[in-house]
Amino acid sequence: MSMFCYQCQEAAKNEGCTVRGVCGKNEAVSNLQDLLIYTLKGISQLVLKAEEAGVSVPSTDHFIMNGLFVTITNANFDDAAIVQTIKDGLELRDSIKDTLTENGVSLDGLHDAAQWTCATEAELLAKADAPEVGVLATENEDVRSLRELIIYGVKGMAAYAEHAYNLGKTSDEVNKFMVKALAATLDNTLSADDLVALTLETGKFGVDTMAMLDAANTGAYGNPEITEVNIGVRNNPAILVSGHDLKDFEQLLEQTKGTGVDVYTHGEMLPANYYPAFKKYDNFVGNYGNSWWKQNEEFETFNGPVLFTTNCIVPPKGDQGSRIYTTGASGYPGCTHIVADENGVKDFSAIIEHAKKLNPPTEIENGTIVGGFAHAQVFALADKVVDAVKTGAIKKFFVMAGCDGRMKSRDYYTEFAEALPKDTVILTAGCAKYRYNKLPLGDIGGIPRVLDAGQCNDSYSLAVIALKLKEVFELNDINELPIAYNIAWYEQKAVIVLLALLYLGVKNIHLGPTLPAFLSPNVAKVLVETFGIAGIGTVDEDVELFMA
């Protein structure tokens, strides 16, 4: 095989991509991403050595979180950019080694990840293909499974940490844990039990990271509020914004004021419509289109340029790449990449001028959809919600957070939402909502039957809501609540959400449309026996099971 990757739900045959990623990445990009992770592990080992010796070394916090983010599914397909990131990592790593040596710290016993060198780019590319670098370098299936589960969780954690970092929030504890976790995957003395414990600790820091990002987002832009989001268009040239980063979105809105260029959200950027701070921009029109995987057809009808602030890139077709701009951890060969200056400011003038030369969006739907049910907004409705539960008007809540994807099997989630009894409410976050957020599911006493908390990281809101309900109903266990979990997953941010829920004690989560390929039979068994993790069945069977 020329590559091996099984980090996302669409891994070929639910086993792994070995020639080309279903996501669209080629073998070169896949192997370079592996080498970048390998390099980050080596850096982490050195950072721990420095801590043990009490030696101060250059900060690696942002480099590690950004490097992890680059390797998330659908984030960066630009092999040249990844090569440069690896080179930067080697330079950072070697400066740490020099500092340790100058302070008399022995470098004996370092893993190859902390020592490998390359004099030329050809040697770097050869290293990316080396068997010791990739996922399969860990021969024991169960150890490999647990190591990758931890790494994928840390990748999701890093993505959320970077969004918070962009808004001026960071956590030494979270940063130190990412270093600890990466270095631990090089440690052959750790048992499977040790790695299981580290997996749960990953969930703990996942909760902390999502709480930090929630505070960063709401501190900067206010608490999300119930909002009717326009899904139609206006007759102005426009820019479409995809991804998750609200700081990028704010800067673009500021720079488009008074230019005659409108701004729309797409995919996971939809929840930007719920924040009070963004509603002051007259040129912020609403949301265009649906989930990330429909972007090729929807970008075609949008007509204007598209800004990717994070992952969710589908390789563009035809000349669409000429209209795509990337920033942050995202990247695609041939697309214009916008970088921040030393003050974190990004110049979006090129994409704004590009938009002025193109046609306005073609309308593909009209009307509105409702969202904005993050924890503060739901708490404001708490009396109404609690009364509906006590009177039996609401029999059960269904957490259907997570990711969407292109596979036909995901029609299950639309059919499941349609089949749920009318006295149930769906709590959602992430792009999974696009499977049912435009269905006419109605309301219960004025409470919409689909409560959208926001982006995938806003799954934190759903956990906070559940904990609040546990307190209100004076229950001892979160699992005593009338809440069922039927979660769709796709990439690594969903992994950290899952681990966070497990850390909080949530059990009997159903995960689909398939269980992760990276779970070995033994690791899957542990999750089933300890936490009640299960897959999905047929819609009718699952509705009956959940409502029993």
Buried (B, 14 or more C-beta within 10 A) or exposed (E): EEBBBBBBBBBBEEEBBBEBBBBBBBBBBBBBBBBBBBBBBBBBBBBBBBBEEEBEBEEBBEBBBBBBBBBBBBBBBBBEBBBEBBBBBBEBBBEBBEBBEEEEBEEEEBBBBBBBEBEEEEEBBEBBBBEEBBBBBBEEEBBBBBBBBBBBBBBBBBBBBBBBBBBEBBBEEBBBBBBBBBBBBBEEEBEBEEBBEBBEBBBBBBBBBBBBBBEBBBEBBBBBBBBEBBBBBBEBBBBBBBBBBBBBBBBBBEBBEEBEBBBBBBBBBBBBBBBBBBBEBEBBBBBBBBBBBBBEEBBBEBBBBBBBBBBBBBBBEEEBBEBBBBBBBBBBEEBBBBEBEEEEEBEBEEBBEBBEEBEBBEEBEEEEBBBBBBBBBBBBBEEBBBEBBEEEBBBBBBBBBBBBBBBEBBEBBBBBBEEBEEBBBBBBBBBBBBBBBBEEBEEBEEBBBBBBBBBBBBBBBBBBBBBBBBEBEEEEEBBEBBBBBBBBBBBBBBBBBBBBBBBBEBBEBBBBBBBBBBBBEEBBEBBBEEBBBBEBBEBEEBBEBBBE
